[in-house]
C-alpha cells in the first residue's frame, strides 16, 4: 500500500534513527576523546577517499539527468566539494584537517593506504548512483538528513578533546552545517514528489538503507584495522608513514 507523503517521510527518517553511522562505536570513541593520534589519522585518511569520490558520484548522476533545471541545482554539490573561485571547497578543507593531525596532505590526496573495505564501499556507492534509477540515486543521498547532528557533535567533541582542533582544521564540518540543508531540502522534496507508488517508495527506502550501510561499513573497517583487533590489512596505512615530518626531512 502506498504511504502518504508524511508517512513516507517518517519512514525515511526512521531509517536514519536506526541505521545512521552516528550510532557506530567509532564515533563515540572519536567524539569522546578516546582515539589515539594514529586512530584519528586513519579516520582522516579513509574518510578522504569518500570525500574525494562524492563529486565523481554527483557528476555521474548529472550525466544522466535530462532536465537542465535539475542539473543546475545539483551542480552546486560538486562546487561545494571541488571549490570555485570564491569557495575553496570541502576537499581542500579536508586536506587542511589532514595537515592539522600531522599528515602530509599530498599523501592523503594520493589515496595510498586507504583500507580495501573503504574502497569497496565507496566505489559501490558511486556505481550505485551511476547505474540505479534517478529516484534511487537521489534517495541514497538523503543520509544528509541526519548529518547536521553528527557534524555539530563532532565539532564539539573534537574542540574539547584534541589539540589539533580549531576553526581552521574543523572548517569542513562548519561549512557542511551551512551547505547540507539546501541539498537535503531539495533531495527530500524530490524523492517525496517522485515516490508515488508503493514500489517506488520501497526502492527509495532500500536505497537509503544501502547508503547507511556504505557509511557504516567504512567505520567497521576502521575499527577492525586500528582499534580492535587492530589488524591492518596489506597495503593499508601503517602508523608512522605519510607524516608531515617525513616530507620536511
N, CA, C and O of each residue as an XYZ file, in Angstrom:
996
protein
N       0.845     -1.196      0.000
C       0.000      0.000      0.000
C       0.881      1.246      0.000
O       1.850      1.330      0.755
N       0.544      2.200     -0.840
C       1.308      3.443     -0.919
C       1.094      4.271      0.338
O      -0.043      4.493      0.754
N       2.173      4.721      0.936
C       2.077      5.555      2.126
C       1.788      6.999      1.730
O       2.097      7.417      0.614
N       1.192      7.759      2.653
C       1.023      9.185      2.419
C       2.409      9.843      2.432
O       3.391      9.240      2.865
N       2.467     11.060      1.962
C       3.732     11.791      1.930
C       4.350     11.876      3.331
O       5.545     11.635      3.505
N       3.528     12.219      4.322
C       4.037     12.342      5.693
C       4.485     10.987      6.239
O       5.510     10.895      6.915
N       3.728      9.953      5.950
C       4.105      8.616      6.415
C       5.421      8.162      5.796
O       6.266      7.574      6.470
N       5.583      8.439      4.519
C       6.806      8.012      3.851
C       8.011      8.800      4.348
O       9.088      8.232      4.530
N       7.844     10.091      4.568
C       8.954     10.870      5.135
C       9.333     10.327      6.510
O      10.516     10.216      6.831
N       8.334      9.990      7.319
C       8.616      9.425      8.643
C       9.361      8.103      8.513
O      10.237      7.804      9.324
N       9.029      7.322      7.518
C       9.724      6.048      7.267
C      11.194      6.290      6.934
O      12.071      5.586      7.435
N      11.460      7.278      6.094
C      12.842      7.597      5.735
C      13.618      8.085      6.959
O      14.765      7.691      7.168
N      13.011      8.916      7.741
C      13.694      9.438      8.934
C      13.946      8.334      9.956
O      14.939      8.376     10.683
N      13.064      7.360     10.016
C      13.264      6.249     10.938
C      14.466      5.406     10.532
O      15.163      4.862     11.388
N      14.708      5.297      9.239
C      15.897      4.585      8.780
C      17.147      5.238      9.359
O      18.051      4.551      9.834
N      17.195      6.556      9.317
C      18.346      7.252      9.893
C      18.449      7.058     11.394
O      19.543      6.874     11.928
N      17.312      7.099     12.074
C      17.319      6.927     13.530
C      17.864      5.571     13.938
O      18.460      5.432     15.006
N      17.659      4.561     13.084
C      18.064      3.204     13.427
C      19.409      2.796     12.826
O      20.072      1.905     13.355
N      19.823      3.440     11.723
C      20.938      2.894     10.961
C      22.052      3.896     10.629
O      23.079      3.496     10.081
N      21.878      5.178     10.944
C      22.908      6.155     10.569
C      24.175      5.904     11.374
O      24.121      5.404     12.498
N      25.304      6.253     10.795
C      26.582      5.869     11.397
C      26.968      6.693     12.620
O      28.031      6.466     13.197
N      26.138      7.635     13.027
C      26.407      8.297     14.312
C      26.247      7.323     15.469
O      26.698      7.601     16.580
N      25.604      6.179     15.218
C      25.420      5.153     16.246
C      26.621      4.218     16.361
O      26.678      3.400     17.279
N      27.580      4.327     15.445
C      28.718      3.413     15.456
C      29.650      3.742     16.628
O      29.876      4.916     16.923
N      30.193      2.719     17.297
C      31.076      2.977     18.451
C      32.334      3.761     18.102
O      32.921      4.397     18.978
N      32.760      3.731     16.840
C      33.950      4.528     16.491
C      33.686      6.012     16.700
O      34.578      6.746     17.125
N      32.474      6.460     16.407
C      32.187      7.875     16.606
C      32.122      8.225     18.086
O      32.519      9.324     18.473
N      31.637      7.324     18.913
C      31.684      7.556     20.360
C      33.131      7.719     20.815
O      33.449      8.601     21.613
N      33.989      6.867     20.301
C      35.407      6.934     20.663
C      36.022      8.241     20.189
O      36.727      8.913     20.942
N      35.753      8.599     18.945
C      36.330      9.813     18.369
C      35.819     11.065     19.067
O      36.613     11.904     19.492
N      34.530     11.196     19.187
C      33.954     12.417     19.739
C      34.176     12.530     21.241
O      34.134     13.626     21.800
N      34.410     11.406     21.886
C      34.648     11.427     23.321
C      36.110     11.603     23.707
O      36.440     11.603     24.893
N      36.984     11.752     22.729
C      38.397     11.963     23.019
C      39.174     10.694     23.253
O      40.306     10.745     23.735
N      38.589      9.542     22.920
C      39.249      8.277     23.191
C      40.163      7.775     22.104
O      40.855      6.777     22.303
N      40.192      8.437     20.947
C      41.042      7.990     19.845
C      42.492      8.415     20.068
O      42.764      9.518     20.543
N      43.404      7.535     19.722
C      44.812      7.901     19.702
C      45.067      8.781     18.482
O      44.248      8.806     17.564
N      46.200      9.511     18.453
C      46.503     10.306     17.260
C      46.500      9.475     15.980
O      46.056      9.953     14.936
N      46.988      8.239     16.048
C      47.019      7.416     14.847
C      45.631      6.950     14.436
O      45.368      6.793     13.244
N      44.750      6.728     15.378
C      43.373      6.367     15.029
C      42.659      7.541     14.364
O      41.877      7.349     13.433
N      42.929      8.752     14.841
C      42.372      9.938     14.184
C      42.916     10.046     12.762
O      42.166     10.327     11.827
N      44.212      9.825     12.599
C      44.814      9.903     11.262
C      44.231      8.850     10.323
O      43.969      9.132      9.153
N      44.031      7.659     10.827
C      43.445      6.608      9.996
C      42.053      7.003      9.539
O      41.685      6.769      8.388
N      41.282      7.598     10.429
C      39.940      8.073     10.067
C      40.020      9.157      8.996
O      39.255      9.134      8.033
N      40.940     10.104      9.157
C      41.076     11.197      8.188
C      41.469     10.654      6.814
O      40.921     11.085      5.799
N      42.405      9.720      6.776
C      42.861      9.140      5.505
C      41.731      8.413      4.794
O      41.533      8.590      3.592
N      40.998      7.604      5.526
C      39.953      6.801      4.900
C      38.717      7.622      4.556
O      38.081      7.385      3.529
N      38.380      8.567      5.392
C      37.233      9.417      5.075
C      37.533     10.289      3.856
O      36.615     10.648      3.119
N      38.798     10.634      3.634
C      39.138     11.421      2.452
C      38.723     10.686      1.179
O      38.265     11.312      0.223
N      38.879      9.379      1.164
C      38.506      8.639     -0.043
C      37.026      8.830     -0.354
O      36.636      8.946     -1.516
N      36.217      8.861      0.681
C      34.786      9.132      0.490
C      34.583     10.557      0.001
O      33.839     10.790     -0.952
N      35.249     11.525      0.659
C      35.063     12.931      0.286
C      35.446     13.180     -1.166
O      34.734     13.876     -1.891
N      36.569     12.613     -1.590
C      37.048     12.913     -2.937
C      36.205     12.203     -4.000
O      36.236     12.581     -5.171
N      35.452     11.174     -3.592
C      34.614     10.443     -4.534
C      33.237     11.069     -4.719
O      32.565     10.787     -5.711
N      32.807     11.908     -3.791
C      31.471     12.490     -3.856
C      31.261     13.322     -5.124
O      30.221     13.166     -5.763
N      32.193     14.197     -5.524
C      31.963     14.936     -6.777
C      31.887     14.023     -7.997
O      31.153     14.319     -8.940
N      32.626     12.930     -7.996
C      32.535     11.981     -9.106
C      31.176     11.303     -9.116
O      30.600     11.064    -10.177
N      30.672     10.996     -7.938
C      29.323     10.433     -7.836
C      28.293     11.416     -8.381
O      27.396     11.032     -9.132
N      28.424     12.679     -8.001
C      27.463     13.677     -8.453
C      27.588     13.955     -9.950
O      26.586     14.198    -10.623
N      28.811     13.918    -10.471
C      28.991     14.096    -11.914
C      28.365     12.938    -12.680
O      27.756     13.140    -13.730
N      28.514     11.724    -12.153
C      27.886     10.564    -12.784
C      26.370     10.707    -12.783
O      25.704     10.370    -13.762
N      25.839     11.203    -11.689
C      24.391     11.419    -11.606
C      23.945     12.460    -12.636
O      22.982     12.238    -13.370
N      24.644     13.591    -12.688
C      24.251     14.669    -13.591
C      24.310     14.252    -15.060
O      23.539     14.744    -15.885
N      25.228     13.343    -15.379
C      25.353     12.910    -16.775
C      24.112     12.174    -17.261
O      23.929     11.985    -18.463
N      23.259     11.758    -16.323
C      22.051     11.004    -16.681
C      20.790     11.855    -16.588
O      19.707     11.405    -16.961
N      20.925     13.076    -16.093
C      19.768     13.937    -15.870
C      19.515     14.781    -17.117
O      20.397     15.521    -17.553
N      18.329     14.676    -17.687
C      17.989     15.431    -18.891
C      17.422     16.814    -18.583
O      17.451     17.701    -19.437
N      16.912     17.000    -17.384
C      16.298     18.269    -17.002
C      17.380     19.294    -16.649
O      18.081     19.104    -15.655
N      17.542     20.370    -17.422
C      18.600     21.335    -17.128
C      18.405     22.046    -15.788
O      19.382     22.418    -15.137
N      17.151     22.236    -15.372
C      16.913     22.875    -14.077
C      17.450     22.014    -12.942
O      18.048     22.524    -11.994
N      17.234     20.715    -13.045
C      17.744     19.831    -12.004
C      19.268     19.778    -12.030
O      19.906     19.760    -10.977
N      19.855     19.752    -13.225
C      21.318     19.762    -13.308
C      21.882     21.029    -12.682
O      22.903     20.989    -11.995
N      21.226     22.136    -12.919
C      21.688     23.415    -12.376
C      21.671     23.384    -10.852
O      22.604     23.860    -10.206
N      20.625     22.833    -10.290
C      20.527     22.740     -8.828
C      21.576     21.770     -8.280
O      22.234     22.052     -7.279
N      21.720     20.631     -8.948
C      22.618     19.592     -8.436
C      24.089     20.003     -8.556
O      24.936     19.533     -7.797
N      24.378     20.875     -9.507
C      25.763     21.264     -9.755
C      26.428     21.879     -8.533
O      27.642     21.757     -8.367
N      25.669     22.526     -7.689
C      26.259     23.165     -6.507
C      26.908     22.148     -5.579
O      27.821     22.493     -4.829
N      26.454     20.907     -5.618
C      27.059     19.867     -4.784
C      28.509     19.631     -5.200
O      29.388     19.466     -4.354
N      28.746     19.617     -6.496
C      30.120     19.447     -6.973
C      30.963     20.653     -6.592
O      32.104     20.505     -6.153
N      30.407     21.841     -6.759
C      31.148     23.054     -6.422
C      31.451     23.129     -4.931
O      32.510     23.616     -4.535
N      30.530     22.650     -4.103
C      30.762     22.656     -2.657
C      31.973     21.810     -2.290
O      32.691     22.140     -1.346
N      32.209     20.734     -3.014
C      33.336     19.858     -2.708
C      34.601     20.241     -3.466
O      35.685     20.302     -2.885
N      34.461     20.499     -4.769
C      35.634     20.813     -5.582
C      36.094     22.248     -5.421
O      37.270     22.554     -5.618
N      35.170     23.131     -5.062
C      35.509     24.532     -4.884
C      35.247     25.363     -6.130
O      35.028     24.836     -7.220
N      35.276     26.659     -5.940
C      35.121     27.640     -7.016
C      36.127     28.759     -6.762
O      36.948     28.669     -5.849
N      36.057     29.816     -7.578
C      36.938     30.961     -7.350
C      36.659     31.616     -6.002
O      37.550     32.217     -5.403
N      35.434     31.500     -5.530
C      35.054     32.140     -4.260
C      35.014     31.173     -3.081
O      34.921     31.603     -1.931
N      35.083     29.895     -3.351
C      34.923     28.887     -2.300
C      35.980     27.809     -2.479
O      36.010     27.134     -3.508
N      36.849     27.641     -1.488
C      37.937     26.673     -1.646
C      37.439     25.236     -1.740
O      38.132     24.395     -2.312
N      36.275     24.927     -1.204
C      35.689     23.607     -1.346
C      36.025     22.652     -0.222
O      37.013     22.810      0.495
N      35.158     21.644     -0.093
C      35.288     20.695      1.008
C      36.518     19.823      0.928
O      37.079     19.466      1.964
N      36.959     19.466     -0.266
C      38.141     18.618     -0.386
C      39.364     19.334      0.162
O      40.152     18.742      0.899
N      39.526     20.597     -0.191
C      40.652     21.374      0.328
C      40.546     21.535      1.833
O      41.557     21.478      2.533
N      39.355     21.733      2.335
C      39.192     21.858      3.789
C      39.541     20.547      4.485
O      40.113     20.554      5.575
N      39.198     19.423      3.858
C      39.536     18.142      4.482
C      41.055     17.944      4.524
O      41.585     17.409      5.498
N      41.737     18.365      3.493
C      43.199     18.253      3.489
C      43.827     19.173      4.530
O      44.909     18.876      5.038
N      43.173     20.278      4.855
C      43.664     21.121      5.946
C      43.539     20.374      7.274
O      44.414     20.478      8.133
N      42.451     19.621      7.439
C      42.311     18.783      8.631
C      43.422     17.739      8.665
O      44.010     17.485      9.716
N      43.709     17.132      7.507
C      44.782     16.139      7.453
C      46.109     16.735      7.918
O      46.846     16.108      8.679
N      46.403     17.929      7.463
C      47.650     18.580      7.864
C      47.647     18.885      9.358
O      48.676     18.764     10.021
N      46.498     19.277      9.884
C      46.395     19.604     11.305
C      46.669     18.397     12.189
O      47.197     18.553     13.290
N      46.320     17.184     11.730
C      46.558     15.992     12.538
C      47.933     15.379     12.261
O      48.246     14.294     12.750
N      48.750     16.083     11.472
C      50.134     15.656     11.270
C      50.390     14.851     10.022
O      51.469     14.279      9.867
N      49.409     14.791      9.115
C      49.577     14.030      7.877
C      50.032     14.936      6.742
O      49.667     16.110      6.680
N      50.826     14.377      5.855
C      51.195     15.071      4.634
C      49.959     15.096      3.733
O      49.490     14.036      3.318
N      49.419     16.279      3.418
C      48.208     16.319      2.606
C      48.378     15.700      1.217
O      47.415     15.195      0.639
N      49.592     15.739      0.686
C      49.834     15.099     -0.611
C      49.692     13.588     -0.502
O      49.190     12.933     -1.415
N      50.140     13.039      0.629
C      49.972     11.605      0.854
C      48.489     11.251      0.934
O      48.040     10.286      0.315
N      47.743     12.026      1.691
C      46.315     11.755      1.845
C      45.609     11.861      0.491
O      44.783     11.015      0.149
N      45.938     12.897     -0.273
C      45.301     13.105     -1.574
C      45.640     12.009     -2.573
O      44.892     11.789     -3.526
N      46.751     11.324     -2.370
C      47.127     10.225     -3.267
C      46.231      9.004     -3.091
O      46.186      8.134     -3.960
N      45.519      8.939     -1.967
C      44.649      7.810     -1.607
C      45.441      6.523     -1.381
O      44.868      5.434     -1.364
N      46.744      6.648     -1.210
C      47.524      5.487     -0.815
C      47.176      5.148      0.639
O      46.924      6.040      1.449
N      47.165      3.898      0.946
C      46.921      3.492      2.327
C      45.469      3.404      2.723
O      45.172      3.074      3.872
N      44.549      3.688      1.816
C      43.125      3.559      2.130
C      42.783      2.083      2.302
O      43.255      1.236      1.543
N      41.975      1.784      3.285
C      41.591      0.403      3.550
C      40.841     -0.201      2.362
O      40.045      0.489      1.725
N      41.081     -1.468      2.056
C      40.345     -2.104      0.958
C      38.837     -2.019      1.131
O      38.117     -1.787      0.159
N      38.351     -2.203      2.345
C      36.905     -2.164      2.579
C      36.339     -0.772      2.332
O      35.208     -0.637      1.864
N      37.119      0.267      2.643
C      36.690      1.632      2.348
C      36.518      1.807      0.847
O      35.516      2.353      0.387
N      37.502      1.342      0.090
C      37.417      1.460     -1.371
C      36.213      0.699     -1.917
O      35.477      1.215     -2.758
N      36.015     -0.513     -1.443
C      34.881     -1.310     -1.921
C      33.559     -0.600     -1.639
O      32.687     -0.534     -2.505
N      33.416     -0.072     -0.430
C      32.155      0.562     -0.044
C      31.907      1.835     -0.843
O      30.817      2.033     -1.380
N      32.914      2.693     -0.920
C      32.737      3.969     -1.613
C      32.548      3.753     -3.112
O      31.684      4.377     -3.729
N      33.352      2.875     -3.694
C      33.203      2.596     -5.128
C      31.825      2.003     -5.431
O      31.246      2.259     -6.486
N      31.314      1.214     -4.499
C      29.977      0.647     -4.684
C      28.922      1.745     -4.690
O      27.941      1.661     -5.430
N      29.116      2.763     -3.877
C      28.173      3.877     -3.845
C      28.195      4.655     -5.161
O      27.142      4.986     -5.705
N      29.380      4.944     -5.667
C      29.489      5.646     -6.944
C      28.832      4.827     -8.055
O      28.122      5.364     -8.905
N      29.079      3.537     -8.031
C      28.494      2.653     -9.053
C      26.969      2.600     -8.911
O      26.250      2.577     -9.910
N      26.486      2.582     -7.686
C      25.042      2.574     -7.419
C      24.377      3.789     -8.057
O      23.353      3.667     -8.730
N      24.962      4.946     -7.842
C      24.389      6.179     -8.378
C      24.460      6.205     -9.899
O      23.581      6.761    -10.558
N      25.497      5.609    -10.445
C      25.667      5.582    -11.897
C      24.668      4.649    -12.566
O      24.256      4.894    -13.700
N      24.269      3.571    -11.870
C      23.518      2.509    -12.531
C      22.052      2.420    -12.124
O      21.238      1.924    -12.902
N      21.696      2.875    -10.949
C      20.323      2.743    -10.480
C      19.439      3.852    -11.049
O      19.925      4.738    -11.752
N      18.158      3.803    -10.748
C      17.252      4.844    -11.210
C      17.602      6.178    -10.563
O      18.264      6.216     -9.526
N      17.160      7.265    -11.174
C      17.402      8.586    -10.593
C      16.769      8.690     -9.210
O      17.339      9.311     -8.313
N      15.607      8.094     -9.032
C      14.953      8.126     -7.722
C      15.829      7.470     -6.668
O      16.016      8.021     -5.584
N      16.363      6.301     -6.979
C      17.218      5.607     -6.023
C      18.496      6.390     -5.760
O      18.980      6.440     -4.629
N      19.041      7.001     -6.805
C      20.271      7.777     -6.637
C      20.060      8.974     -5.714
O      20.888      9.248     -4.846
N      18.955      9.680     -5.905
C      18.678     10.826     -5.044
C      18.369     10.361     -3.619
O      18.827     10.964     -2.649
N      17.590      9.285     -3.505
C      17.243      8.782     -2.177
C      18.480      8.378     -1.382
O      18.523      8.558     -0.164
N      19.487      7.833     -2.067
C      20.707      7.427     -1.377
C      21.433      8.612     -0.766
O      22.166      8.459      0.211
N      21.230      9.803     -1.342
C      21.899     10.995     -0.816
C      21.241     11.519      0.453
O      21.774     12.431      1.086
N      20.101     10.968      0.837
C      19.339     11.539      1.942
C      19.917     11.233      3.318
O      19.321     11.607      4.328
N      21.067     10.561      3.381
C      21.762     10.499      4.673
C      22.110     11.906      5.146
O      22.388     12.110      6.328
N      22.097     12.883      4.226
C      22.335     14.274      4.613
C      21.273     14.786      5.586
O      21.497     15.766      6.297
N      20.113     14.118      5.617
C      19.093     14.471      6.601
C      19.642     14.389      8.024
O      19.255     15.165      8.898
N      20.531     13.456      8.236
C      20.987     13.150      9.585
C      22.380     13.719      9.880
O      22.875     13.603     11.001
N      23.008     14.330      8.874
C      24.379     14.785      9.021
C      24.558     15.980      9.962
O      25.540     15.998     10.705
N      23.670     16.974      9.975
C      23.929     18.122     10.860
C      24.157     17.742     12.317
O      24.998     18.336     12.993
N      23.416     16.762     12.796
C      23.583     16.342     14.187
C      24.982     15.814     14.439
O      25.602     16.149     15.449
N      25.494     14.978     13.513
C      26.808     14.393     13.738
C      27.904     15.438     13.556
O      28.918     15.386     14.252
N      27.720     16.392     12.630
C      28.714     17.451     12.455
C      28.797     18.313     13.709
O      29.894     18.640     14.163
N      27.663     18.680     14.266
C      27.657     19.500     15.473
C      28.318     18.761     16.636
O      29.108     19.346     17.377
N      27.997     17.483     16.792
C      28.604     16.676     17.849
C      30.103     16.538     17.639
O      30.877     16.566     18.596
N      30.507     16.391     16.391
C      31.932     16.233     16.077
C      32.704     17.504     16.393
O      33.777     17.447     16.993
N      32.169     18.640     15.996
C      32.841     19.909     16.285
C      33.024     20.078     17.787
O      34.109     20.423     18.256
N      31.959     19.833     18.531
C      32.024     19.990     19.985
C      33.037     19.025     20.597
O      33.850     19.419     21.434
N      32.983     17.759     20.178
C      33.868     16.767     20.777
C      35.329     16.972     20.412
O      36.205     16.843     21.267
N      35.601     17.288     19.157
C      36.989     17.482     18.748
C      37.595     18.713     19.416
O      38.741     18.671     19.864
N      36.838     19.808     19.489
C      37.344     21.014     20.145
C      37.639     20.759     21.623
O      38.580     21.323     22.181
N      36.847     19.926     22.237
C      37.003     19.669     23.666
C      38.188     18.765     23.975
O      38.833     18.920     25.011
N      38.478     17.821     23.083
C      39.396     16.751     23.451
C      40.730     16.721     22.693
O      41.648     16.019     23.117
N      40.862     17.460     21.588
C      42.061     17.300     20.767
C      42.741     18.642     20.508
O      42.089     19.632     20.179
N      44.056     18.653     20.662
C      44.816     19.889     20.494
C      44.798     20.400     19.058
O      44.916     21.605     18.836
N      44.653     19.514     18.085
C      44.690     19.948     16.687
C      43.436     20.711     16.274
O      43.439     21.404     15.257
N      42.372     20.588     17.049
C      41.075     21.126     16.647
C      41.005     22.633     16.859
O      41.227     23.122     17.967
N      40.699     23.361     15.801
C      40.433     24.792     15.863
C      39.533     25.153     14.686
O      39.100     24.280     13.935
N      39.259     26.432     14.532
C      38.338     26.849     13.476
C      38.842     26.464     12.094
O      38.053     26.100     11.222
N      40.152     26.542     11.889
C      40.708     26.234     10.572
C      40.611     24.739     10.272
O      40.169     24.352      9.190
N      41.016     23.904     11.214
C      41.042     22.461     10.959
C      39.647     21.859     10.878
O      39.454     20.822     10.243
N      38.671     22.502     11.515
C      37.304     21.969     11.519
C      36.389     22.717     10.552
O      35.166     22.598     10.636
N      36.978     23.490      9.629
C      36.161     24.302      8.730
C      35.296     23.448      7.816
O      34.227     23.890      7.393
N      35.738     22.224      7.500
C      34.906     21.354      6.662
C      33.538     21.146      7.307
O      32.504     21.299      6.655
N      33.541     20.798      8.587
C      32.290     20.464      9.265
C      31.422     21.705      9.454
O      30.200     21.628      9.326
N      32.033     22.838      9.754
C      31.252     24.062      9.923
C      30.580     24.450      8.604
O      29.428     24.883      8.598
N      31.285     24.299      7.508
C      30.699     24.641      6.227
C      29.582     23.687      5.831
O      28.601     24.100      5.213
N      29.726     22.404      6.188
C      28.656     21.453      5.849
C      27.380     21.765      6.614
O      26.286     21.454      6.143
N      27.504     22.374      7.789
C      26.304     22.777      8.520
C      25.508     23.815      7.732
O      24.291     23.912      7.884
N      26.192     24.588      6.895
C      25.519     25.594      6.067
C      25.121     25.038      4.699
O      24.089     25.420      4.147
N      25.944     24.134      4.151
C      25.712     23.643      2.792
C      24.671     22.531      2.716
O      23.833     22.517      1.815
N      24.731     21.603      3.665
C      23.890     20.413      3.579
C      22.389     20.706      3.616
O      21.640     20.047      2.895
N      21.911     21.666      4.424
C      20.451     21.867      4.478
C      19.809     22.175      3.131
O      18.711     21.692      2.852
N      20.470     22.972      2.286
C      19.877     23.278      0.979
C      19.833     22.032      0.096
O      18.881     21.833     -0.659
N      20.871     21.194      0.196
C      20.890     19.975     -0.605
C      19.790     19.017     -0.177
O      19.073     18.459     -1.008
N      19.671     18.837      1.111
C      18.709     17.845      1.596
C      17.271     18.335      1.427
O      16.364     17.525      1.240
N      17.055     19.637      1.489
C      15.699     20.160      1.281
C      15.229     19.839     -0.129
O      14.089     19.419     -0.331
N      16.108     20.036     -1.103
C      15.747     19.708     -2.479
C      15.600     18.206     -2.655
O      14.615     17.735     -3.223
N      16.595     17.443     -2.159
C      16.578     15.999     -2.357
C      15.383     15.331     -1.724
O      14.767     14.455     -2.332
N      15.043     15.728     -0.510
C      13.904     15.120      0.171
C      12.607     15.436     -0.561
O      11.783     14.547     -0.778
N      12.422     16.697     -0.941
C      11.203     17.060     -1.658
C      11.093     16.301     -2.976
O      10.007     15.864     -3.358
N      12.222     16.148     -3.670
C      12.206     15.448     -4.959
C      11.832     13.981     -4.776
O      11.034     13.442     -5.543
N      12.403     13.338     -3.770
C      12.089     11.926     -3.514
C      10.625     11.771     -3.121
O       9.947     10.864     -3.605
N      10.136     12.640     -2.256
C       8.739     12.548     -1.846
C       7.801     12.779     -3.035
O       6.769     12.118     -3.154
N       8.160     13.714     -3.908
C       7.321     14.003     -5.072
C       7.275     12.833     -6.057
O       6.248     12.584     -6.689
N       8.397     12.119     -6.180
C       8.501     11.090     -7.220
C       8.247      9.669     -6.703
O       8.212      8.724     -7.490
N       8.071      9.516     -5.401
C       7.762      8.191     -4.844
C       6.243      8.055     -4.737
O       5.678      8.085     -3.644
N       5.601      7.906     -5.884
C       4.145      7.958     -5.930
C       3.483      6.581     -6.015
O       2.275      6.480     -6.231
N       4.283      5.523     -5.844
C       3.726      4.175     -5.756
C       4.423      3.450     -4.609
O       5.480      3.878     -4.146
N       3.836      2.369     -4.162
C       4.454      1.581     -3.090
C       5.798      1.022     -3.533
O       6.742      0.949     -2.747
N       5.874      0.627     -4.807
C       7.124      0.064     -5.319
C       8.238      1.113     -5.327
O       9.377      0.815     -4.967
N       7.915      2.315     -5.731
C       8.916      3.378     -5.740
C       9.320      3.768     -4.320
O      10.486      4.064     -4.062
N       8.369      3.767     -3.414
C       8.700      4.069     -2.020
C       9.638      3.009     -1.440
O      10.591      3.338     -0.732
N       9.370      1.759     -1.738
C      10.253      0.689     -1.273
C      11.652      0.834     -1.864
O      12.648      0.644     -1.166
N      11.724      1.170     -3.142
C      13.028      1.319     -3.793
C      13.813      2.475     -3.188
O      15.020      2.364     -2.976
N      13.135      3.580     -2.911
C      13.806      4.732     -2.311
C      14.281      4.416     -0.892
O      15.392      4.778     -0.505
N      13.434      3.741     -0.129
C      13.826      3.363      1.235
C      15.007      2.408      1.217
O      15.927      2.541      2.024
N      14.990      1.446      0.302
C      16.110      0.500      0.193
C      17.394      1.213     -0.217
O      18.481      0.842      0.228
N      17.273      2.236     -1.064
C      18.453      3.000     -1.476
C      19.062      3.734     -0.286
O      20.284      3.785     -0.145
N      18.219      4.299      0.562
C      18.725      4.985      1.750
C      19.375      3.997      2.710
O      20.399      4.307      3.320
N      18.793      2.818      2.848
C      19.400      1.775      3.686
C      20.764      1.393      3.124
O      21.729      1.245      3.874
N      20.846      1.235      1.809
C      22.128      0.923      1.180
C      23.181      1.978      1.549
O      24.312      1.633      1.892
N      22.812      3.242      1.479
C      23.781      4.301      1.776
C      24.208      4.271      3.247
O      25.379      4.492      3.553
N      23.273      4.001      4.152
C      23.683      3.889      5.554
C      24.647      2.720      5.735
O      25.552      2.788      6.566
N      24.461      1.652      4.968
C      25.386      0.516      5.030
C      26.772      0.909      4.518
O      27.785      0.467      5.060
N      26.812      1.738      3.476
C      28.092      2.218      2.948
C      28.865      2.971      4.030
O      30.061      2.746      4.217
N      28.187      3.851      4.727
C      28.845      4.642      5.767
C      29.243      3.769      6.957
O      30.330      3.927      7.512
N      28.364      2.855      7.341
C      28.644      2.002      8.500
C      29.821      1.070      8.232
O      30.664      0.860      9.104
N      29.875      0.521      7.042
C      30.939     -0.433      6.724
C      32.314      0.224      6.741
O      33.310     -0.426      7.059
N      32.372      1.501      6.402
C      33.655      2.195      6.471
C      34.174      2.266      7.906
O      35.370      2.107      8.151
N      33.274      2.503      8.840
C      33.684      2.575     10.240
C      34.004      1.189     10.803
O      34.906      1.052     11.630
N      33.277      0.168     10.367
C      33.620     -1.192     10.763
C      35.054     -1.529     10.342
O      35.809     -2.133     11.105
N      35.417     -1.132      9.120
C      36.764     -1.404      8.624
C      37.808     -0.668      9.449
O      38.849     -1.236      9.781
N      37.541      0.587      9.780
C      38.465      1.353     10.626
C      38.639      0.694     11.986
O      39.753      0.569     12.494
N      37.521      0.276     12.565
C      37.563     -0.330     13.897
C      38.416     -1.599     13.878
O      39.267     -1.803     14.743
N      38.176     -2.434     12.892
C      38.901     -3.705     12.812
C      40.390     -3.490     12.584
O      41.212     -4.218     13.140
N      40.745     -2.498     11.773
C      42.148     -2.289     11.421
C      42.929     -1.531     12.483
O      44.114     -1.798     12.682
N      42.280     -0.581     13.176
C      43.050      0.332     14.021
C      42.589      0.384     15.479
O      43.222      1.053     16.296
N      41.497     -0.312     15.819
C      41.039     -0.318     17.205
C      41.083     -1.740     17.761
O      41.895     -2.031     18.640
N      40.244     -2.607     17.273
C      40.154     -3.982     17.767
C      39.704     -4.902     16.642
O      38.626     -4.686     16.087
N      40.462     -5.893     16.289
C      41.720     -6.382     16.885
C      42.977     -5.662     16.407
O      44.088     -6.134     16.651
N      42.816     -4.522     15.729
C      43.955     -3.747     15.221
C      44.778     -4.580     14.243
O      46.001     -4.674     14.355
N      44.091     -5.171     13.297
C      44.731     -5.992     12.267
C      44.676     -5.215     10.947
O      43.645     -5.180     10.275
N      45.792     -4.603     10.596
C      45.862     -3.758      9.406
C      46.075     -4.637      8.178
O      47.042     -5.397      8.126
N      45.188     -4.545      7.188
C      45.326     -5.394      6.002
C      46.484     -4.945      5.118
O      46.914     -3.795      5.210
N      46.991     -5.818      4.272
C      48.091     -5.459      3.375
C      47.739     -4.246      2.520
O      46.644     -4.151      1.966
N      48.692     -3.323      2.426
C      48.514     -2.141      1.597
C      47.859     -0.971      2.280
O      47.880      0.139      1.749
N      47.272     -1.184      3.451
C      46.620     -0.090      4.162
C      47.645      0.736      4.930
O      48.776      0.305      5.154
N      47.222      1.928      5.325
C      48.114      2.853      6.023
C      48.674      2.234      7.296
O      47.947      1.625      8.080
N      49.964      2.398      7.483
C      50.655      1.941      8.683
C      51.070      3.167      9.479
O      51.741      4.043      8.934
N      50.694      3.259     10.751
C      51.084      4.415     11.560
C      52.583      4.706     11.454
O      53.418      3.800     11.461
N      52.888      5.980     11.357
C      54.281      6.394     11.206
C      54.642      6.760      9.780
O      55.692      7.355      9.540
N      53.797      6.417      8.841
C      54.059      6.752      7.442
C      53.154      7.915      7.010
O      52.123      8.181      7.628
N      53.563      8.596      5.936
C      52.753      9.658      5.376
C      52.610     10.875      6.266
O      51.599     11.574      6.197
N      53.614     11.144      7.110
C      53.536     12.239      8.048
C      54.230     13.503      7.506
O      55.093     13.428      6.632
N      53.837     14.637      8.037
C      54.418     15.912      7.624
C      55.913     15.956      7.886
O      56.670     16.481      7.069
N      56.346     15.416      9.008
C      57.770     15.457      9.374
C      58.602     14.716      8.354
O      59.735     15.109      8.076
N      58.066     13.656      7.792
C      58.806     12.898      6.791
C      58.993     13.716      5.527
O      60.038     13.624      4.884
N      57.999     14.517      5.158
C      58.130     15.351      3.984
C      59.172     16.440      4.238
O      59.968     16.772      3.359
N      59.153     16.995      5.466
C      60.088     18.063      5.796
C      61.526     17.580      5.792
O      62.437     18.330      5.438
N      61.735     16.313      6.189
C      63.089     15.783      6.245
C      63.587     15.355      4.877
O      64.718     14.884      4.751
